[in-house]
Amino acid sequence: MKRPHLVVAVNIIHLLLALLLAGTSVYVLFLTRSPQTLQEPDAADTIQGLVIGAAVLGAPALFLTAALWGLWRNKHWGWWLALVTDVVIVATLGYSMIGQNSSDLTEPVWTLCFVVCAILLLLPTVRRFYWAPKV
């Protein structure tokens, strides 16, 4: 079965977001060993916070990687895992934005990216492709 162009685009967008999440997680882990971080007065607390931040970014990256594998193999569960991961990330980021007093431009951008991904997964062409019975 030939993949529609929209399905390929959804897969590539999810791949880029998973790579971005994983890369950011690795970068945050590298920050735990940077000289600036180690020289701070409360370095242990800073490093612990960075490790937690890396885990918070790494977990969705792992889920998206598993979903991508399912999406590329035309599996119905891959579509569901990608959709659930996108929705959970949107809910988490949305809750974080509402609960904070400070406004940071990166949070709405990340949230919008994952909202777009969830919407793309729900488009009829993409949904029908993954929900179609496999022969």
Secondary structure, DSSP 8 states (H G I E B T S, - for coil): ----HHHHHHHHHHHHHHHHHHHHHHHHHHHTTSHHHHTSTTHHHHHHHHHHHHHHHHHHHHHHHHHHHHHHTT-HHHHHHHHHHHHHHHHHHHHHHHH-SS--THHHHHHHHHHHHHHHHHSHHHHHHHHS---
